[in-house]
Amino acid sequence: MLENEVKPSKHSMDGWNPDILPAFMINLVDVLGMTIIIPLLPFYAEKFGGSPLAVGMLVSVFAFCQLIGGPILGKLSDSMGRKPLLIISQLGTLIGFIILALSQNLFWVFVSRVIDGLTAGNISLVQAHISDTTTPEDRAKSFAMLGIAFGIGFFIGPAISGFLSQYSYHYPIYVAAALSALSIVMTMKFMPDRKSKSAESPLASKEILDVDLYVRYFKVPKLSAILCLWLLYALAFAVFTSGFALFAERQFSTTAHHFGVKEVGFVLCYVGFLSMVLPVAFTGRLTKSLGDHRTVQLGLFSLTAGYGMFGFIHGVIGIIISCTLTAFGGGILRPVLTSMITKCAPRSEQGAVLGISQSLMSFAQVIAPIASGVLIDHNMLIAWSLLAGLLCLLGLAFSVKVGDIVKA
Protein backbone atom coordinates (compact mmCIF):
# COMPACT_ATOMS: atom_id res chain seq x y z
CA MET A 1 0.00 0.00 0.00
CA LEU A 2 1.35 3.43 -0.96
CA GLU A 3 2.09 5.80 1.87
CA ASN A 4 -0.47 8.33 0.69
CA GLU A 5 -3.31 5.84 0.31
CA VAL A 6 -6.05 5.78 2.89
CA LYS A 7 -5.73 2.92 5.35
CA PRO A 8 -9.16 1.87 6.53
CA SER A 9 -9.46 2.31 10.26
CA LYS A 10 -11.96 0.65 12.52
CA HIS A 11 -14.04 3.82 12.28
CA SER A 12 -13.99 3.91 8.49
CA MET A 13 -14.83 0.21 8.26
CA ASP A 14 -17.82 0.89 10.47
CA GLY A 15 -18.89 3.61 8.01
CA TRP A 16 -17.59 6.54 10.06
CA ASN A 17 -14.45 8.56 9.51
CA PRO A 18 -13.55 10.75 12.54
CA ASP A 19 -11.84 13.29 10.25
CA ILE A 20 -15.25 14.16 8.77
CA LEU A 21 -16.52 15.89 11.93
CA PRO A 22 -14.11 18.88 11.98
CA ALA A 23 -14.44 19.23 8.20
CA PHE A 24 -18.22 19.11 8.52
CA MET A 25 -18.32 21.79 11.21
CA ILE A 26 -15.86 24.10 9.41
CA ASN A 27 -17.78 23.70 6.17
CA LEU A 28 -21.07 24.37 7.96
CA VAL A 29 -19.87 27.66 9.46
CA ASP A 30 -18.40 28.77 6.11
CA VAL A 31 -21.60 27.90 4.26
CA LEU A 32 -23.69 29.73 6.87
CA GLY A 33 -21.76 32.93 6.21
CA MET A 34 -22.10 32.49 2.47
CA THR A 35 -25.83 31.71 2.55
CA ILE A 36 -26.59 34.74 4.70
CA ILE A 37 -25.19 36.89 1.88
CA ILE A 38 -26.87 35.12 -1.09
CA PRO A 39 -30.46 36.41 -0.66
CA LEU A 40 -29.26 39.80 0.58
CA LEU A 41 -26.65 40.80 -2.01
CA PRO A 42 -29.02 41.53 -4.96
CA PHE A 43 -31.20 43.83 -2.82
CA TYR A 44 -28.11 45.37 -1.18
CA ALA A 45 -26.75 46.22 -4.63
CA GLU A 46 -30.12 47.64 -5.68
CA LYS A 47 -29.92 49.96 -2.67
CA PHE A 48 -26.86 51.55 -4.30
CA GLY A 49 -28.60 51.82 -7.67
CA GLY A 50 -27.50 48.48 -9.12
CA SER A 51 -29.57 46.98 -11.96
CA PRO A 52 -30.17 43.23 -12.46
CA LEU A 53 -27.26 43.28 -14.91
CA ALA A 54 -25.05 44.92 -12.26
CA VAL A 55 -26.08 42.22 -9.79
CA GLY A 56 -25.15 39.58 -12.35
CA MET A 57 -21.78 41.27 -12.86
CA LEU A 58 -21.18 41.22 -9.08
CA VAL A 59 -21.52 37.44 -9.13
CA SER A 60 -19.42 37.23 -12.31
CA VAL A 61 -16.58 39.35 -10.89
CA PHE A 62 -16.46 37.19 -7.75
CA ALA A 63 -16.41 34.03 -9.88
CA PHE A 64 -13.74 35.38 -12.26
CA CYS A 65 -11.46 36.09 -9.30
CA GLN A 66 -12.25 32.66 -7.90
CA LEU A 67 -11.33 31.18 -11.27
CA ILE A 68 -7.86 32.67 -10.84
CA GLY A 69 -7.41 31.96 -7.15
CA GLY A 70 -9.07 28.53 -6.80
CA PRO A 71 -6.50 26.44 -8.74
CA ILE A 72 -3.61 28.25 -7.03
CA LEU A 73 -4.96 27.46 -3.57
CA GLY A 74 -5.73 23.86 -4.56
CA LYS A 75 -2.29 23.27 -6.05
CA LEU A 76 -0.47 24.87 -3.11
CA SER A 77 -2.51 22.78 -0.67
CA ASP A 78 -1.26 19.57 -2.32
CA SER A 79 2.29 20.43 -1.23
CA MET A 80 1.82 22.76 1.76
CA GLY A 81 -1.18 21.07 3.38
CA ARG A 82 -4.88 21.88 3.39
CA LYS A 83 -4.97 23.69 6.74
CA PRO A 84 -2.74 26.77 6.11
CA LEU A 85 -4.31 27.44 2.70
CA LEU A 86 -7.80 27.07 4.16
CA ILE A 87 -6.98 29.68 6.79
CA ILE A 88 -5.77 32.09 4.09
CA SER A 89 -8.98 31.50 2.16
CA GLN A 90 -11.11 32.15 5.24
CA LEU A 91 -9.21 35.35 6.06
CA GLY A 92 -10.00 36.66 2.59
CA THR A 93 -13.67 35.92 3.12
CA LEU A 94 -13.64 37.75 6.47
CA ILE A 95 -11.99 40.84 4.98
CA GLY A 96 -14.45 40.80 2.08
CA PHE A 97 -17.44 40.70 4.45
CA ILE A 98 -16.10 43.59 6.52
CA ILE A 99 -15.60 45.76 3.42
CA LEU A 100 -19.08 44.79 2.20
CA ALA A 101 -20.65 45.91 5.47
CA LEU A 102 -18.80 49.25 5.37
CA SER A 103 -19.53 49.95 1.69
CA GLN A 104 -20.98 53.35 0.86
CA ASN A 105 -21.44 52.79 -2.88
CA LEU A 106 -21.49 50.06 -5.52
CA PHE A 107 -17.75 50.37 -6.19
CA TRP A 108 -16.85 49.10 -2.72
CA VAL A 109 -19.38 46.30 -3.01
CA PHE A 110 -17.43 45.17 -6.08
CA VAL A 111 -14.12 45.52 -4.19
CA SER A 112 -15.42 43.27 -1.41
CA ARG A 113 -16.40 40.58 -3.92
CA VAL A 114 -13.00 40.78 -5.65
CA ILE A 115 -11.13 40.15 -2.39
CA ASP A 116 -13.44 37.34 -1.36
CA GLY A 117 -13.22 35.79 -4.83
CA LEU A 118 -9.42 35.80 -5.09
CA THR A 119 -9.17 33.82 -1.85
CA ALA A 120 -12.29 31.68 -2.32
CA GLY A 121 -11.14 28.10 -1.92
CA ASN A 122 -12.87 27.10 1.32
CA ILE A 123 -15.17 24.48 -0.17
CA SER A 124 -12.70 22.76 -2.51
CA LEU A 125 -10.03 22.62 0.22
CA VAL A 126 -12.41 20.98 2.68
CA GLN A 127 -13.43 18.53 -0.07
CA ALA A 128 -9.78 17.76 -0.72
CA HIS A 129 -9.28 17.07 3.00
CA ILE A 130 -12.19 14.61 2.93
CA SER A 131 -10.77 12.96 -0.18
CA ASP A 132 -7.40 12.62 1.59
CA THR A 133 -8.94 10.76 4.51
CA THR A 134 -11.56 8.46 2.94
CA THR A 135 -11.48 5.30 0.88
CA PRO A 136 -12.97 5.49 -2.65
CA GLU A 137 -15.96 3.33 -1.72
CA ASP A 138 -16.88 5.61 1.21
CA ARG A 139 -16.28 8.88 -0.62
CA ALA A 140 -19.78 9.53 -1.98
CA LYS A 141 -21.20 9.05 1.51
CA SER A 142 -18.58 11.42 2.97
CA PHE A 143 -19.29 14.09 0.38
CA ALA A 144 -22.99 13.63 1.10
CA MET A 145 -22.17 14.59 4.71
CA LEU A 146 -20.72 17.85 3.39
CA GLY A 147 -23.93 18.15 1.38
CA ILE A 148 -25.80 18.05 4.68
CA ALA A 149 -23.64 20.97 5.87
CA PHE A 150 -24.70 22.82 2.72
CA GLY A 151 -28.31 21.96 3.50
CA ILE A 152 -28.09 23.19 7.09
CA GLY A 153 -26.38 26.36 5.86
CA PHE A 154 -29.06 27.01 3.26
CA PHE A 155 -31.71 26.21 5.88
CA ILE A 156 -30.46 28.58 8.59
CA GLY A 157 -28.47 31.22 6.66
CA PRO A 158 -31.25 32.65 4.45
CA ALA A 159 -33.64 32.62 7.42
CA ILE A 160 -31.13 34.70 9.43
CA SER A 161 -30.74 37.06 6.49
CA GLY A 162 -34.49 37.37 5.96
CA PHE A 163 -35.14 38.10 9.64
CA LEU A 164 -32.29 40.55 10.29
CA SER A 165 -32.72 42.44 7.00
CA GLN A 166 -36.06 43.73 8.29
CA TYR A 167 -34.07 45.95 10.67
CA SER A 168 -30.98 46.71 8.61
CA TYR A 169 -29.20 45.24 5.59
CA HIS A 170 -25.95 45.58 7.56
CA TYR A 171 -26.90 43.22 10.39
CA PRO A 172 -26.80 40.01 8.28
CA ILE A 173 -23.40 40.99 6.88
CA TYR A 174 -21.93 41.50 10.35
CA VAL A 175 -23.25 38.09 11.38
CA ALA A 176 -21.66 36.55 8.28
CA ALA A 177 -18.34 38.21 9.19
CA ALA A 178 -18.56 36.86 12.76
CA LEU A 179 -19.21 33.35 11.41
CA SER A 180 -16.23 33.70 9.09
CA ALA A 181 -14.03 34.62 12.05
CA LEU A 182 -15.39 31.60 13.94
CA SER A 183 -14.52 29.30 11.04
CA ILE A 184 -10.90 30.52 11.17
CA VAL A 185 -10.69 29.70 14.88
CA MET A 186 -12.24 26.27 14.31
CA THR A 187 -9.82 25.49 11.47
CA MET A 188 -6.81 26.48 13.58
CA LYS A 189 -7.96 24.47 16.58
CA PHE A 190 -9.64 21.36 15.20
CA MET A 191 -8.53 20.59 11.65
CA PRO A 192 -5.59 18.14 11.39
CA ASP A 193 -2.73 19.31 9.18
CA ARG A 194 -1.94 16.70 6.54
CA LYS A 195 0.09 17.05 3.37
CA SER A 196 -0.33 15.09 0.14
CA LYS A 197 2.64 13.15 -1.19
CA SER A 198 2.57 15.07 -4.44
CA ALA A 199 6.07 13.99 -5.43
CA GLU A 200 4.88 10.39 -5.75
CA SER A 201 2.55 11.19 -8.64
CA PRO A 202 3.84 11.02 -12.23
CA LEU A 203 1.71 14.08 -13.00
CA ALA A 204 3.00 16.11 -10.07
CA SER A 205 4.57 19.48 -10.75
CA LYS A 206 6.35 22.12 -8.72
CA GLU A 207 4.51 24.86 -10.59
CA ILE A 208 1.51 26.55 -8.98
CA LEU A 209 -0.51 26.84 -12.18
CA ASP A 210 0.67 24.00 -14.42
CA VAL A 211 -1.43 24.35 -17.57
CA ASP A 212 0.02 21.15 -19.03
CA LEU A 213 -1.14 19.24 -15.97
CA TYR A 214 -4.71 20.47 -16.42
CA VAL A 215 -4.60 19.66 -20.14
CA ARG A 216 -3.56 16.11 -19.24
CA TYR A 217 -6.54 15.82 -16.90
CA PHE A 218 -8.87 16.72 -19.75
CA LYS A 219 -7.16 14.15 -21.97
CA VAL A 220 -8.32 11.42 -19.59
CA PRO A 221 -11.63 10.42 -21.27
CA LYS A 222 -13.50 9.39 -18.13
CA LEU A 223 -12.46 12.46 -16.12
CA SER A 224 -13.04 14.95 -18.96
CA ALA A 225 -16.53 13.54 -19.58
CA ILE A 226 -17.48 13.88 -15.92
CA LEU A 227 -16.03 17.41 -15.78
CA CYS A 228 -18.09 18.42 -18.84
CA LEU A 229 -21.19 17.08 -17.08
CA TRP A 230 -20.21 19.05 -13.98
CA LEU A 231 -19.90 22.21 -16.11
CA LEU A 232 -23.45 21.88 -17.48
CA TYR A 233 -24.78 21.43 -13.95
CA ALA A 234 -22.68 24.40 -12.77
CA LEU A 235 -24.07 26.64 -15.52
CA ALA A 236 -27.67 25.78 -14.60
CA PHE A 237 -26.96 26.23 -10.89
CA ALA A 238 -25.31 29.61 -11.54
CA VAL A 239 -28.27 30.82 -13.62
CA PHE A 240 -30.63 29.90 -10.79
CA THR A 241 -28.67 31.14 -7.78
CA SER A 242 -27.58 34.43 -9.36
CA GLY A 243 -31.03 35.36 -10.62
CA PHE A 244 -33.53 33.82 -8.23
CA ALA A 245 -33.80 36.77 -5.81
CA LEU A 246 -34.56 39.34 -8.51
CA PHE A 247 -36.69 36.82 -10.43
CA ALA A 248 -38.77 36.17 -7.30
CA GLU A 249 -39.09 39.93 -6.69
CA ARG A 250 -40.78 40.23 -10.08
CA GLN A 251 -42.62 36.89 -10.29
CA PHE A 252 -44.02 36.38 -6.80
CA SER A 253 -45.89 38.61 -4.39
CA THR A 254 -47.74 38.46 -1.10
CA THR A 255 -51.01 40.28 -0.44
CA ALA A 256 -49.02 43.34 0.65
CA HIS A 257 -45.93 43.53 -1.56
CA HIS A 258 -43.57 41.79 -3.95
CA PHE A 259 -41.03 39.32 -2.60
CA GLY A 260 -38.07 40.89 -0.81
CA VAL A 261 -35.10 39.64 1.21
CA LYS A 262 -37.36 38.11 3.86
CA GLU A 263 -39.51 36.11 1.43
CA VAL A 264 -36.57 35.02 -0.72
CA GLY A 265 -34.70 34.05 2.44
CA PHE A 266 -37.56 31.84 3.62
CA VAL A 267 -37.88 30.15 0.21
CA LEU A 268 -34.16 29.36 0.22
CA CYS A 269 -34.56 28.23 3.83
CA TYR A 270 -37.06 25.59 2.64
CA VAL A 271 -34.70 24.50 -0.14
CA GLY A 272 -31.90 24.27 2.41
CA PHE A 273 -33.98 22.13 4.74
CA LEU A 274 -34.64 19.64 1.95
CA SER A 275 -30.98 19.76 0.86
CA MET A 276 -30.06 18.88 4.44
CA VAL A 277 -32.43 15.92 4.70
CA LEU A 278 -32.51 14.42 1.20
CA PRO A 279 -28.78 13.65 0.63
CA VAL A 280 -28.43 11.62 3.82
CA ALA A 281 -31.74 9.87 3.20
CA PHE A 282 -31.22 8.97 -0.44
CA THR A 283 -27.64 9.37 -1.74
CA GLY A 284 -26.16 6.23 -0.20
CA ARG A 285 -29.18 4.09 -1.06
CA LEU A 286 -29.44 5.39 -4.61
CA THR A 287 -25.74 4.89 -5.41
CA LYS A 288 -25.91 1.33 -4.06
CA SER A 289 -29.07 0.42 -5.96
CA LEU A 290 -28.64 2.48 -9.15
CA GLY A 291 -24.91 3.19 -9.23
CA ASP A 292 -23.27 6.60 -9.53
CA HIS A 293 -24.18 7.14 -13.18
CA ARG A 294 -27.92 6.45 -12.86
CA THR A 295 -28.09 8.52 -9.69
CA VAL A 296 -26.57 11.46 -11.57
CA GLN A 297 -29.20 11.04 -14.32
CA LEU A 298 -31.99 11.02 -11.75
CA GLY A 299 -30.62 14.23 -10.23
CA LEU A 300 -30.42 15.94 -13.62
CA PHE A 301 -33.98 14.91 -14.49
CA SER A 302 -35.27 16.34 -11.22
CA LEU A 303 -33.36 19.61 -11.75
CA THR A 304 -34.66 19.93 -15.32
CA ALA A 305 -38.24 19.70 -14.11
CA GLY A 306 -37.72 21.94 -11.08
CA TYR A 307 -35.87 24.77 -12.82
CA GLY A 308 -38.14 24.67 -15.87
CA MET A 309 -41.31 25.05 -13.79
CA PHE A 310 -40.37 28.31 -12.08
CA GLY A 311 -41.30 30.56 -14.99
CA PHE A 312 -44.86 29.21 -15.09
CA ILE A 313 -45.85 29.32 -11.42
CA HIS A 314 -47.09 32.12 -9.18
CA GLY A 315 -48.57 30.51 -6.07
CA VAL A 316 -47.21 28.85 -2.94
CA ILE A 317 -47.97 25.28 -4.07
CA GLY A 318 -46.01 25.75 -7.29
CA ILE A 319 -43.07 27.22 -5.38
CA ILE A 320 -43.06 24.23 -3.01
CA ILE A 321 -43.13 21.69 -5.87
CA SER A 322 -40.38 23.42 -7.86
CA CYS A 323 -38.16 23.90 -4.81
CA THR A 324 -38.63 20.27 -3.78
CA LEU A 325 -37.55 19.03 -7.21
CA THR A 326 -34.50 21.30 -7.35
CA ALA A 327 -33.44 20.46 -3.79
CA PHE A 328 -33.73 16.72 -4.44
CA GLY A 329 -31.87 16.92 -7.76
CA GLY A 330 -29.03 19.09 -6.50
CA GLY A 331 -28.84 17.24 -3.18
CA ILE A 332 -28.03 13.89 -4.79
CA LEU A 333 -26.21 15.16 -7.89
CA ARG A 334 -23.47 17.29 -6.37
CA PRO A 335 -21.92 14.76 -3.93
CA VAL A 336 -22.05 11.91 -6.45
CA LEU A 337 -20.44 13.95 -9.24
CA THR A 338 -17.76 15.17 -6.82
CA SER A 339 -17.06 11.59 -5.77
CA MET A 340 -16.81 10.48 -9.41
CA ILE A 341 -14.31 13.26 -10.14
CA THR A 342 -12.03 12.32 -7.23
CA LYS A 343 -12.03 8.65 -8.23
CA CYS A 344 -10.48 9.59 -11.59
CA ALA A 345 -7.39 11.35 -10.17
CA PRO A 346 -4.36 10.22 -8.12
CA ARG A 347 -4.73 10.79 -4.40
CA SER A 348 -1.72 13.13 -4.42
CA GLU A 349 -3.57 15.47 -6.80
CA GLN A 350 -6.99 15.58 -5.16
CA GLY A 351 -6.57 19.28 -4.34
CA ALA A 352 -5.66 20.08 -7.94
CA VAL A 353 -8.50 18.14 -9.53
CA LEU A 354 -11.06 19.53 -7.08
CA GLY A 355 -9.58 22.95 -7.77
CA ILE A 356 -10.37 22.36 -11.45
CA SER A 357 -13.96 21.42 -10.63
CA GLN A 358 -14.19 24.59 -8.54
CA SER A 359 -12.72 26.53 -11.46
CA LEU A 360 -15.41 25.14 -13.77
CA MET A 361 -18.01 26.24 -11.23
CA SER A 362 -16.39 29.67 -11.21
CA PHE A 363 -16.29 29.75 -15.02
CA ALA A 364 -20.02 29.01 -15.05
CA GLN A 365 -20.60 31.79 -12.56
CA VAL A 366 -18.68 34.22 -14.75
CA ILE A 367 -20.92 33.60 -17.76
CA ALA A 368 -24.32 32.54 -16.43
CA PRO A 369 -25.06 35.49 -14.08
CA ILE A 370 -24.57 37.99 -16.91
CA ALA A 371 -27.04 36.05 -19.08
CA SER A 372 -29.34 35.80 -16.09
CA GLY A 373 -29.10 39.55 -15.41
CA VAL A 374 -29.83 40.45 -19.03
CA LEU A 375 -32.92 38.22 -19.16
CA ILE A 376 -34.33 39.55 -15.88
CA ASP A 377 -33.44 43.13 -16.82
CA HIS A 378 -35.66 42.68 -19.90
CA ASN A 379 -38.36 40.95 -17.81
CA MET A 380 -37.86 37.68 -19.73
CA LEU A 381 -38.70 35.59 -16.68
CA ILE A 382 -39.90 32.46 -18.48
CA ALA A 383 -36.75 32.46 -20.64
CA TRP A 384 -34.65 32.70 -17.46
CA SER A 385 -36.39 29.65 -16.01
CA LEU A 386 -36.17 27.64 -19.23
CA LEU A 387 -32.46 28.44 -19.63
CA ALA A 388 -31.64 26.76 -16.30
CA GLY A 389 -33.86 23.79 -17.16
CA LEU A 390 -32.44 23.42 -20.67
CA LEU A 391 -28.86 23.27 -19.38
CA CYS A 392 -29.81 20.38 -17.10
CA LEU A 393 -31.65 18.70 -19.97
CA LEU A 394 -28.48 18.95 -22.07
CA GLY A 395 -26.59 17.41 -19.16
CA LEU A 396 -29.11 14.58 -19.02
CA ALA A 397 -28.66 13.92 -22.75
CA PHE A 398 -24.86 14.08 -22.45
CA SER A 399 -24.92 11.70 -19.47
CA VAL A 400 -25.78 8.86 -21.87
CA LYS A 401 -22.38 9.33 -23.53
CA VAL A 402 -20.73 9.69 -20.13
CA GLY A 403 -22.18 6.32 -19.14
CA ASP A 404 -20.60 4.65 -22.17
CA ILE A 405 -17.21 6.22 -21.39
CA VAL A 406 -17.37 5.29 -17.68
CA LYS A 407 -18.15 1.66 -18.55
CA ALA A 408 -15.32 1.48 -21.10
Helices and strands as residue ranges (DSSP letters): H 10-13, H 20-37, H 41-47, H 52-80, H 82-102, H 106-118, H 122-132, G 136-138, H 139-164, H 170-190, G 198-200, H 211-219, H 221-251, H 261-278, I 279-283, H 284-289, H 291-309, G 310-312, H 316-342, G 347-349, H 350-377, H 381-407
